Amino acid sequence: MSVRNAVRSVVLPFAVVLTALAAGAGGAHAQQRQDASHEATAIATTLAVADLEKAFWICDYVATTGAVATLDAVLCHAVYDRLKAERFGGDFERLLAWWRANKVAEHRKLDALASDVP
């Protein structure tokens, strides 16, 4: 079972959108990538801060444990940008301190989730 499928139960709307974007991504041209970037930004804008945090940790976990597809990266970047702005007032150092303080625990949660899914 892929990590993407495992995390669906954590942030279902985010995972569904991520999967849909990735499915439509194969061989995207410049205009398609630009459209995907606008769509990713629009999606990230609709997420509540708590969901942005969950999505951020999913992105961080997937980036740490395996390859992130191009559109996954586009959506993850949009999530990161919005989380930094909304939760940390645009302050990268505050976001970095939060990430350092929470990464191990958040990755353990996702490890457990991924291993529990058949």
N, C-alpha and C positions, 0 to 999 in steps of 0.2 A: 504494500500500500504506500503510495507516495505521500510525502509530507503535505503537499497541497490538499490531497483528499482528507488527510488526518485533521488538518486545521479547519476544515469546513464547519465542524461542530463548534469551533471557537468563535469565528466571525463569518457566518454563512454568507451574508451579502458580499463581503469583500472577496471571499474565496470564489464565489460564483462569478463575479465580475472578472476576477483574475483569470479564471479558467476560460471564460468567454473571450477575453482579449487575447489570450495566448492561442486559442484555437483559430482565431481569425488573423493571426500574425504572420504565418508562414510567408517568407519572402516579401515582406512589406516594403514598398517603395517610399521615397521621401514624403510624399503627400500623405500616404497612409500612416507613416510614423508621426507626422505632425498632427493628424487627426487623432491618433491614439494618445498623443501627449495631451491634447485638449480634452479628450474624453477622460483620461486618467485624472487630470486636474479637477474636472467637474465632479467625478466620483469622489475624490478625496474631500472636496468641499462639502459634500452631503453627509459625511461621517461625523458622528459626535466624537468628542475628544477621547472618551473611553474606547470607542471603536478604532480611532486612529492609533491609540496606544497598542491595542491588540494587533492591528494590521502592521504596525511598525515592528513589533516583536516577531511576527510571522516572517516579514521580509528579512529581518536581521538573521533569524534562524535559518531560513532557506539559503540566504547568501553565505552563511557560515558553513553550512553542511552540504551544499550542492550548488550547481549552476542555477543562475536566475536567467530565464529567457528575457529577450529584449523588452517585450511589453510588460513582463513582470517587473523589470527594472524601472520602466517608465512609471508604472503605477506606484511602485515602492518609493520612487523619488518624489512623486506628488504627495504621498502620505507623509514622508519625512518632512517636506517643506511645510505642509500644513500643520503637522504636529509641532514642529519647531516654532512656528508663528503663534499657534493657539495656546499651547501649554507652557511655552518657555519665552514668550514675548520676542521671538526671533534670536534669542541668546544661545549661540552654539555651545558655549562653555557650560551653561546650565544643563542643556540637553546631554552633553557628553558626560557630565557628572552623574546625571540620572541613569544614563545607559550603563556606565561603569558599576554603579551601585546595584543595578537590577538585572544585568545580563545573565549571570549564572542561574539565578532563580527562574527567570523567564524561559531560558533555554531548557532547564530541567522540566518545567511544566510541558513544554512542547515535545521534548523527548518522551516523556511519559505518555502524552496523548498519542504520539506517532506509534509507540510500541503497543498501545492498547487497541489500536484499530486493526481488525483482521485483514 
